[in-house]
Amino acid sequence: METKMTPASVETRQALGEVLSAFEAFKEANDQRLAEIEAKTSADILLEEKVGRIDDALNQQKMAIDRMRLDALRPAALAAEAPAKTAFSRYMRTGDIAALSEAKSASAGALSEGGYVVPDTTEALIDRQMAEVSPMRALASVRQVASGLYRKPVSRGGATAGWVAETDPRPQTDTAELDLLEFPVAELYAMPAATQQLLDDAMVDVDQWLADEVRDVFATQESAAFIAGDGNGKPRGLLDYDVAAEGLQAWGQLGYIATGVEGDFPASDPADALIDLIYAPKNAYRTRGAFLMNRRTVSAVRRFKDADGNYLWQPSLSEAGASSLLGYRVREAEDMPDIGTNSFSIAFGDFSRGYLIIDRQGVEVLRDPYSAKPYVLFYTTKRVGGGVQDFDAIKLLKFGAS
């Protein structure tokens, strides 16, 4: 079946044009600011405020484009529903358990500790929408498991190989040094509420409604855990692991590059720290490399230029694209720390090889029409885990002297 990209809407094209126009205005104002600093060692306060306002406008326009892209990705309602989906819809609307019991799908009608398991199509819809709003889900590897603990054997090196001729003996080579990484899952929950009148409305797609309601709540909690979670009742975050200066790290530690300045980039050639960060991972990891930082850090690096006066940060030229820095994608994660003394505010690398997200199969929903009358609550749970799986794939930038 041939698949074609949906053309960008008039609103999206207009928003992309506004981003490009705002970026041109930002470059003009920032160039003027830099010229004043060079001439007078400081810039006019009004010009500083102008640059800041344009920078904020760029952030707002980028967020608007992201919202349009998410709206465009929402699937249209199906004309005919599968039996499992129909049964689940009746349960959501009326609490009819018999409909679930009669469903032919093994993914519906099974009461467990948290409620009834949603149909596969509904679970896929929730996962797809979460992937669009969760920065780490968009970058990392995601694996579905059927148990509460995923164990992954990894090689720490030590294996050897050699060349031999056709009739030469094959001496035994050294075996690899293996380690076992464990990724337990923890329970993530949300409790959206609806009125019975909304549920009675036949035009309302309850699967889409549930996915929309839990998407942002789940994504917010997940994103925070994937960045800084301590692994206790939640995934272990990227910044929870031990770190060491690049080249001195042991197994289980993430390497970092220091900017050389406490809480800031160097005043001279600040982009050199970013270049050092890019070349810290091996080439195999740089091929699919991406930056991860929050929007305030993006605002800081947006002002950097190369020796020819070209800006290193560039906006996306398409609806589905990402902005770039030094030719690599930039993903914004608000849970990454602000630039500060000894902060690890920027990460770079191949996150698909470096970080693993574990989803236990099955999103469960328990309908509760009693606790918050006249509203019907839907206690929705999802089990998620995560952690670093390849410590060589991701490097951090430390805003410190060493």
FIMAR-534006 format. One record per residue (C-alpha): residue number from 1; residue in one letter; chain; x, y, z. Coordinates in steps of 0.25 Angstrom, whole numbers, plus 5000, padded with zeros to 4 digits. Each point is the difference from the previous one (the first is absolute). Layout:
{NUM, "A", "A", {X, Y, Z}}
...
END
This chain:
{1, "M", "A", {5000, 5000, 5000}}
{2, "E", "A", {5006, 5013, 4996}}
{3, "T", "A", {5001, 5011, 5011}}
{4, "K", "A", {5001, 5014, 4997}}
{5, "M", "A", {5003, 5012, 5010}}
{6, "T", "A", {4989, 5009, 5003}}
{7, "P", "A", {5003, 5014, 4995}}
{8, "A", "A", {5002, 5011, 5010}}
{9, "S", "A", {4987, 5008, 5003}}
{10, "V", "A", {4999, 5015, 4997}}
{11, "E", "A", {5001, 5002, 5015}}
{12, "T", "A", {5013, 4992, 5001}}
{13, "R", "A", {5007, 5007, 4988}}
{14, "Q", "A", {4996, 5013, 5006}}
{15, "A", "A", {5006, 4996, 5013}}
{16, "L", "A", {5013, 4995, 4994}}
{17, "G", "A", {5001, 5013, 4992}}
{18, "E", "A", {4999, 5008, 5013}}
{19, "V", "A", {5011, 4992, 5007}}
{20, "L", "A", {5009, 5003, 4988}}
{21, "S", "A", {4997, 5014, 5001}}
{22, "A", "A", {5002, 5001, 5015}}
{23, "F", "A", {5013, 4993, 4998}}
{24, "E", "A", {5005, 5010, 4990}}
{25, "A", "A", {4995, 5011, 5009}}
{26, "F", "A", {5007, 4993, 5012}}
{27, "K", "A", {5013, 5000, 4992}}
{28, "E", "A", {5000, 5014, 4996}}
{29, "A", "A", {4997, 5005, 5014}}
{30, "N", "A", {5011, 4991, 5006}}
{31, "D", "A", {5010, 5004, 4990}}
{32, "Q", "A", {4997, 5014, 5004}}
{33, "R", "A", {5001, 4996, 5015}}
{34, "L", "A", {5014, 4994, 4997}}
{35, "A", "A", {5005, 5012, 4992}}
{36, "E", "A", {4996, 5009, 5012}}
{37, "I", "A", {5007, 4991, 5010}}
{38, "E", "A", {5013, 5000, 4991}}
{39, "A", "A", {5000, 5015, 4999}}
{40, "K", "A", {4995, 5004, 5014}}
{41, "T", "A", {5003, 4987, 5008}}
{42, "S", "A", {4985, 5000, 5003}}
{43, "A", "A", {4987, 5000, 4992}}
{44, "D", "A", {4988, 5010, 5002}}
{45, "I", "A", {4990, 4994, 5010}}
{46, "L", "A", {4989, 5002, 4990}}
{47, "L", "A", {5007, 4992, 4989}}
{48, "E", "A", {5002, 4989, 5011}}
{49, "E", "A", {4985, 5000, 5003}}
{50, "K", "A", {4997, 5000, 4985}}
{51, "V", "A", {5009, 4988, 4997}}
{52, "G", "A", {4993, 4993, 5012}}
{53, "R", "A", {4986, 5003, 4995}}
{54, "I", "A", {5003, 4994, 4986}}
{55, "D", "A", {5007, 4988, 5007}}
{56, "D", "A", {4987, 4998, 5008}}
{57, "A", "A", {4992, 5001, 4987}}
{58, "L", "A", {5008, 4990, 4993}}
{59, "N", "A", {4997, 4990, 5012}}
{60, "Q", "A", {4985, 5003, 5000}}
{61, "Q", "A", {4999, 4998, 4985}}
{62, "K", "A", {5008, 4987, 5000}}
{63, "M", "A", {4990, 4995, 5011}}
{64, "A", "A", {4989, 5004, 4991}}
{65, "I", "A", {5005, 4992, 4988}}
{66, "D", "A", {5002, 4988, 5010}}
{67, "R", "A", {4985, 5001, 5004}}
{68, "M", "A", {4996, 5001, 4985}}
{69, "R", "A", {5008, 4987, 4997}}
{70, "L", "A", {4994, 4992, 5011}}
{71, "D", "A", {4986, 5004, 4996}}
{72, "A", "A", {5003, 4996, 4986}}
{73, "L", "A", {5005, 4986, 5005}}
{74, "R", "A", {4987, 4997, 5007}}
{75, "P", "A", {4993, 4988, 4992}}
{76, "A", "A", {4986, 5002, 4994}}
{77, "A", "A", {4989, 4992, 5007}}
{78, "L", "A", {4998, 4986, 4994}}
{79, "A", "A", {4987, 4997, 4993}}
{80, "A", "A", {4999, 4986, 5006}}
{81, "E", "A", {5005, 4996, 5013}}
{82, "A", "A", {5007, 4987, 5004}}
{83, "P", "A", {4992, 4992, 5010}}
{84, "A", "A", {5010, 5002, 5011}}
{85, "K", "A", {5000, 5015, 4998}}
{86, "T", "A", {4985, 5000, 4999}}
{87, "A", "A", {4999, 4992, 5013}}
{88, "F", "A", {5010, 5009, 5007}}
{89, "S", "A", {4993, 5013, 4995}}
{90, "R", "A", {4987, 4994, 5007}}
{91, "Y", "A", {5007, 4998, 5012}}
{92, "M", "A", {5006, 5014, 5000}}
{93, "R", "A", {4986, 5006, 4997}}
{94, "T", "A", {4991, 4991, 5009}}
{95, "G", "A", {5009, 4991, 5009}}
{96, "D", "A", {4994, 4988, 4993}}
{97, "I", "A", {5010, 4989, 5004}}
{98, "A", "A", {4992, 4989, 4992}}
{99, "A", "A", {5004, 5007, 4987}}
{100, "L", "A", {5015, 4998, 5004}}
{101, "S", "A", {4998, 4985, 5004}}
{102, "E", "A", {4994, 4997, 4986}}
{103, "A", "A", {5011, 5007, 4992}}
{104, "K", "A", {5008, 4991, 4992}}
{105, "S", "A", {5013, 5007, 5002}}
{106, "A", "A", {5009, 4995, 5010}}
{107, "S", "A", {5005, 5014, 5003}}
{108, "A", "A", {4986, 5004, 5006}}
{109, "G", "A", {4991, 4994, 5011}}
{110, "A", "A", {5012, 4996, 5009}}
{111, "L", "A", {4998, 5006, 5014}}
{112, "S", "A", {5013, 5002, 5007}}
{113, "E", "A", {5005, 5008, 5012}}
{114, "G", "A", {4998, 5013, 4993}}
{115, "G", "A", {4988, 4999, 4992}}
{116, "Y", "A", {4996, 4995, 4986}}
{117, "V", "A", {5011, 4999, 4989}}
{118, "V", "A", {4997, 5009, 4988}}
{119, "P", "A", {5000, 4995, 4986}}
{120, "D", "A", {5013, 5000, 4992}}
{121, "T", "A", {4995, 5011, 4991}}
{122, "T", "A", {4998, 5009, 5012}}
{123, "E", "A", {5013, 4997, 5006}}
{124, "A", "A", {5007, 5002, 4987}}
{125, "L", "A", {4993, 5014, 4999}}
{126, "I", "A", {5004, 5004, 5014}}
{127, "D", "A", {5015, 4996, 4997}}
{128, "R", "A", {5000, 5007, 4987}}
{129, "Q", "A", {4995, 5013, 5006}}
{130, "M", "A", {5010, 4999, 5011}}
{131, "A", "A", {5011, 4998, 4991}}
{132, "E", "A", {4997, 5013, 4993}}
{133, "V", "A", {5000, 5008, 5013}}
{134, "S", "A", {5011, 4993, 5008}}
{135, "P", "A", {5014, 5005, 4996}}
{136, "M", "A", {5007, 4987, 5005}}
{137, "R", "A", {4990, 4991, 4993}}
{138, "A", "A", {5003, 5007, 4987}}
{139, "L", "A", {5015, 4997, 5002}}
{140, "A", "A", {5001, 4987, 5008}}
{141, "S", "A", {4998, 4986, 4996}}
{142, "V", "A", {4986, 4994, 5005}}
{143, "R", "A", {4998, 4986, 5003}}
{144, "Q", "A", {4987, 4993, 5004}}
{145, "V", "A", {5001, 4988, 5011}}
{146, "A", "A", {4990, 4991, 5006}}
{147, "S", "A", {5007, 5000, 5014}}
{148, "G", "A", {5003, 5010, 5011}}
{149, "L", "A", {5015, 4999, 4998}}
{150, "Y", "A", {5008, 5000, 4987}}
{151, "R", "A", {5015, 4995, 5001}}
{152, "K", "A", {5009, 5003, 4989}}
{153, "P", "A", {5014, 4994, 4999}}
{154, "V", "A", {5011, 5010, 4994}}
{155, "S", "A", {5014, 4998, 4996}}
{156, "R", "A", {5010, 5009, 5008}}
{157, "G", "A", {5011, 4996, 4990}}
{158, "G", "A", {5011, 4990, 5000}}
{159, "A", "A", {4997, 4991, 4988}}
{160, "T", "A", {5011, 4998, 4990}}
{161, "A", "A", {5000, 4996, 4986}}
{162, "G", "A", {5011, 4996, 4990}}
{163, "W", "A", {5004, 4997, 4985}}
{164, "V", "A", {5003, 4986, 4995}}
{165, "A", "A", {5003, 4994, 4987}}
{166, "E", "A", {4991, 4988, 4995}}
{167, "T", "A", {5008, 4989, 5006}}
{168, "D", "A", {5005, 5007, 5013}}
{169, "P", "A", {4996, 4996, 5013}}
{170, "R", "A", {4990, 5008, 5008}}
{171, "P", "A", {5005, 5003, 5014}}
{172, "Q", "A", {4989, 5003, 5010}}
{173, "T", "A", {4998, 5015, 5002}}
{174, "D", "A", {4997, 5007, 5012}}
{175, "T", "A", {4985, 5001, 5004}}
{176, "A", "A", {4993, 5013, 5002}}
{177, "E", "A", {4998, 5006, 5014}}
{178, "L", "A", {4985, 5000, 5002}}
{179, "D", "A", {4991, 5007, 5010}}
{180, "L", "A", {4985, 4999, 5003}}
{181, "L", "A", {4992, 5013, 5000}}
{182, "E", "A", {4986, 5000, 5007}}
{183, "F", "A", {4989, 5009, 4996}}
{184, "P", "A", {4988, 4999, 5010}}
{185, "V", "A", {4987, 5006, 4996}}
{186, "A", "A", {4992, 5009, 5009}}
{187, "E", "A", {4985, 5004, 5000}}
{188, "L", "A", {4996, 5013, 4994}}
{189, "Y", "A", {4986, 5005, 5002}}
{190, "A", "A", {4990, 5011, 4996}}
{191, "M", "A", {4986, 5002, 5004}}
{192, "P", "A", {4992, 5008, 4989}}
{193, "A", "A", {4986, 5004, 5003}}
{194, "A", "A", {4988, 5001, 4991}}
{195, "T", "A", {4985, 5003, 5001}}
{196, "Q", "A", {4990, 4989, 4997}}
{197, "Q", "A", {4994, 5010, 4990}}
{198, "L", "A", {5013, 5000, 4992}}
{199, "L", "A", {5001, 4985, 5001}}
{200, "D", "A", {4986, 4999, 4995}}
{201, "D", "A", {5003, 5008, 4987}}
{202, "A", "A", {5001, 4990, 4989}}
{203, "M", "A", {5009, 5009, 4992}}
{204, "V", "A", {5011, 5000, 5011}}
{205, "D", "A", {5011, 4990, 4997}}
{206, "V", "A", {5003, 4995, 5014}}
{207, "D", "A", {5013, 4994, 4996}}
{208, "Q", "A", {5005, 5013, 4994}}
{209, "W", "A", {4995, 5007, 5012}}
{210, "L", "A", {5007, 4991, 5010}}
{211, "A", "A", {5013, 5001, 4992}}
{212, "D", "A", {4999, 5015, 4999}}
{213, "E", "A", {4998, 5001, 5015}}
{214, "V", "A", {5011, 4991, 5005}}
{215, "R", "A", {5010, 5004, 4989}}
{216, "D", "A", {5005, 5013, 5007}}
{217, "V", "A", {5000, 4995, 5014}}
{218, "F", "A", {5007, 4987, 4997}}
{219, "A", "A", {5010, 5007, 4991}}
{220, "T", "A", {5003, 5011, 5011}}
{221, "Q", "A", {5003, 4989, 5010}}
{222, "E", "A", {5008, 4992, 4991}}
{223, "S", "A", {5009, 5011, 4995}}
{224, "A", "A", {5004, 5004, 5014}}
{225, "A", "A", {5003, 4986, 5004}}
{226, "F", "A", {5008, 4997, 4987}}
{227, "I", "A", {5009, 5012, 5003}}
{228, "A", "A", {5001, 5000, 5015}}
{229, "G", "A", {4993, 4988, 5006}}
{230, "D", "A", {5007, 4992, 5011}}
{231, "G", "A", {4995, 4987, 4996}}
{232, "N", "A", {4992, 4998, 5013}}
{233, "G", "A", {4985, 4998, 4995}}
{234, "K", "A", {5003, 5007, 4987}}
{235, "P", "A", {5010, 4998, 4988}}
{236, "R", "A", {5015, 5004, 5003}}
{237, "G", "A", {5003, 5013, 4993}}
{238, "L", "A", {5011, 5004, 4991}}
{239, "L", "A", {5006, 5009, 5010}}
{240, "D", "A", {4999, 4991, 5012}}
{241, "Y", "A", {5012, 4992, 4996}}
{242, "D", "A", {5015, 5002, 5004}}
{243, "V", "A", {5008, 5009, 4991}}
{244, "A", "A", {5015, 5002, 4998}}
{245, "A", "A", {5008, 5008, 4991}}
{246, "E", "A", {5001, 4995, 4986}}
{247, "G", "A", {5011, 4989, 4998}}
{248, "L", "A", {5000, 4998, 5015}}
{249, "Q", "A", {4986, 4993, 5002}}
{250, "A", "A", {4998, 4986, 5004}}
{251, "W", "A", {4989, 4990, 4996}}
{252, "G", "A", {4987, 5005, 5005}}
{253, "Q", "A", {5004, 5015, 4999}}
{254, "L", "A", {4997, 5011, 4990}}
{255, "G", "A", {5011, 5008, 4995}}
{256, "Y", "A", {5000, 5015, 5000}}
{257, "I", "A", {5007, 5012, 4993}}
{258, "A", "A", {5002, 5012, 5009}}
{259, "T", "A", {4998, 5014, 4994}}
{260, "G", "A", {5011, 5005, 5009}}
{261, "V", "A", {4992, 5011, 5006}}
{262, "E", "A", {4991, 4999, 5012}}
{263, "G", "A", {4986, 5001, 4996}}
{264, "D", "A", {5002, 5006, 4986}}
{265, "F", "A", {5006, 4998, 4987}}
{266, "P", "A", {5014, 5006, 4997}}
{267, "A", "A", {4999, 5015, 4997}}
{268, "S", "A", {5009, 4997, 4988}}
{269, "D", "A", {4996, 4990, 4989}}
{270, "P", "A", {4989, 4994, 5009}}
{271, "A", "A", {4996, 4990, 4989}}
{272, "D", "A", {5013, 4993, 5001}}
{273, "A", "A", {4994, 4993, 5012}}
{274, "L", "A", {4988, 4995, 4992}}
{275, "I", "A", {5010, 4995, 4989}}
{276, "D", "A", {5008, 4992, 5011}}
{277, "L", "A", {4987, 4994, 5005}}
{278, "I", "A", {4996, 4995, 4985}}
{279, "Y", "A", {5014, 4993, 4999}}
{280, "A", "A", {5000, 4994, 5013}}
{281, "P", "A", {4991, 4988, 4995}}
{282, "K", "A", {5006, 4990, 4990}}
{283, "N", "A", {4996, 5002, 4986}}
{284, "A", "A", {4990, 4989, 5000}}
{285, "Y", "A", {4992, 5008, 5010}}
{286, "R", "A", {5002, 5013, 4994}}
{287, "T", "A", {4993, 4996, 4987}}
{288, "R", "A", {4986, 5000, 5007}}
{289, "G", "A", {5004, 5011, 5010}}
{290, "A", "A", {4991, 5010, 5006}}
{291, "F", "A", {5000, 5011, 5011}}
{292, "L", "A", {4991, 5000, 5012}}
{293, "M", "A", {4998, 5012, 5008}}
{294, "N", "A", {4989, 5009, 5005}}
{295, "R", "A", {4995, 5013, 4993}}
{296, "R", "A", {5008, 5009, 5009}}
{297, "T", "A", {5013, 4993, 4996}}
{298, "V", "A", {4995, 5001, 4985}}
{299, "S", "A", {4998, 5015, 5002}}
{300, "A", "A", {5015, 5001, 5004}}
{301, "V", "A", {5006, 4992, 4989}}
{302, "R", "A", {4991, 5006, 4990}}
{303, "R", "A", {5009, 5013, 5000}}
{304, "F", "A", {5013, 4992, 4997}}
{305, "K", "A", {5006, 5002, 4986}}
{306, "D", "A", {5012, 4994, 4993}}
{307, "A", "A", {5012, 5007, 4994}}
{308, "D", "A", {4993, 5004, 4988}}
{309, "G", "A", {4989, 5007, 5008}}
{310, "N", "A", {4990, 4989, 4997}}
{311, "Y", "A", {4990, 4996, 5011}}
{312, "L", "A", {5002, 4986, 5005}}
{313, "W", "A", {4986, 4998, 5004}}
{314, "Q", "A", {4990, 4999, 4989}}
{315, "P", "A", {4985, 4999, 5000}}
{316, "S", "A", {4992, 4988, 4994}}
{317, "L", "A", {4996, 5002, 4985}}
{318, "S", "A", {4989, 4990, 5001}}
{319, "E", "A", {4988, 4997, 5009}}
{320, "A", "A", {5005, 4987, 5005}}
{321, "G", "A", {5015, 5004, 5001}}
{322, "A", "A", {5008, 5004, 5012}}
{323, "S", "A", {5009, 5012, 5001}}
{324, "S", "A", {5015, 4997, 4999}}
{325, "L", "A", {5013, 5004, 5007}}
{326, "L", "A", {5013, 4998, 4992}}
{327, "G", "A", {4992, 4991, 4991}}
{328, "Y", "A", {4995, 4991, 5010}}
{329, "R", "A", {4985, 4999, 5005}}
{330, "V", "A", {4996, 5007, 5013}}
{331, "R", "A", {4989, 4995, 5009}}
{332, "E", "A", {4995, 5008, 5011}}
{333, "A", "A", {4997, 4994, 5014}}
{334, "E", "A", {4996, 5009, 5010}}
{335, "D", "A", {5005, 4991, 5011}}
{336, "M", "A", {5014, 5002, 4996}}
{337, "P", "A", {5006, 5009, 5010}}
{338, "D", "A", {5003, 5015, 4997}}
{339, "I", "A", {5014, 5005, 4998}}
{340, "G", "A", {5006, 5001, 5014}}
{341, "T", "A", {5013, 4997, 5008}}
{342, "N", "A", {5004, 4986, 4997}}
{343, "S", "A", {4987, 4997, 4993}}
{344, "F", "A", {4999, 4989, 4989}}
{345, "S", "A", {4990, 5008, 4991}}
{346, "I", "A", {5003, 4994, 4987}}
{347, "A", "A", {5001, 4986, 4995}}
{348, "F", "A", {5004, 4995, 4987}}
{349, "G", "A", {5001, 4986, 4993}}
{350, "D", "A", {4992, 4989, 4994}}
{351, "F", "A", {4989, 4999, 5010}}
{352, "S", "A", {4994, 4988, 4993}}
{353, "R", "A", {5012, 4992, 5003}}
{354, "G", "A", {5003, 5006, 5013}}
{355, "Y", "A", {4986, 5001, 5008}}
{356, "L", "A", {4990, 4989, 5000}}
{357, "I", "A", {4985, 5002, 5004}}
{358, "I", "A", {4992, 4987, 5004}}
{359, "D", "A", {4985, 5000, 4999}}
{360, "R", "A", {4993, 4988, 5006}}
{361, "Q", "A", {4989, 4996, 4991}}
{362, "G", "A", {4986, 5004, 5004}}
{363, "V", "A", {4994, 5013, 5004}}
{364, "E", "A", {4989, 4998, 5011}}
{365, "V", "A", {4988, 5008, 5003}}
{366, "L", "A", {4990, 4999, 5012}}
{367, "R", "A", {4987, 5008, 4999}}
{368, "D", "A", {4996, 5007, 5012}}
{369, "P", "A", {4986, 5007, 5000}}
{370, "Y", "A", {4999, 5001, 5015}}
{371, "S", "A", {5012, 5008, 5006}}
{372, "A", "A", {4998, 5014, 4993}}
{373, "K", "A", {4985, 5001, 4997}}
{374, "P", "A", {4995, 5005, 4990}}
{375, "Y", "A", {5013, 4997, 4993}}
{376, "V", "A", {5005, 4986, 4995}}
{377, "L", "A", {5014, 4997, 5003}}
{378, "F", "A", {5009, 4991, 4992}}
{379, "Y", "A", {5012, 4995, 5008}}
{380, "T", "A", {5010, 4997, 4989}}
{381, "T", "A", {5013, 4993, 5002}}
{382, "K", "A", {5012, 4997, 4992}}
{383, "R", "A", {5013, 4993, 5004}}
{384, "V", "A", {5013, 5007, 4995}}
{385, "G", "A", {5015, 4998, 5003}}
{386, "G", "A", {5013, 5006, 4994}}
{387, "G", "A", {5015, 5002, 5001}}
{388, "V", "A", {5013, 5001, 4993}}
{389, "Q", "A", {5004, 4988, 4992}}
{390, "D", "A", {5012, 5005, 4993}}
{391, "F", "A", {5009, 5009, 5008}}
{392, "D", "A", {5009, 5004, 4988}}
{393, "A", "A", {4988, 5005, 4992}}
{394, "I", "A", {4997, 5012, 5008}}
{395, "K", "A", {5009, 5012, 5005}}
{396, "L", "A", {4997, 5011, 5009}}
{397, "L", "A", {5004, 5015, 5000}}
{398, "K", "A", {5004, 5005, 5014}}
{399, "F", "A", {5000, 5014, 5002}}
{400, "G", "A", {5012, 5000, 5010}}
{401, "A", "A", {5015, 5003, 5000}}
{402, "S", "A", {5004, 4985, 4999}}
END
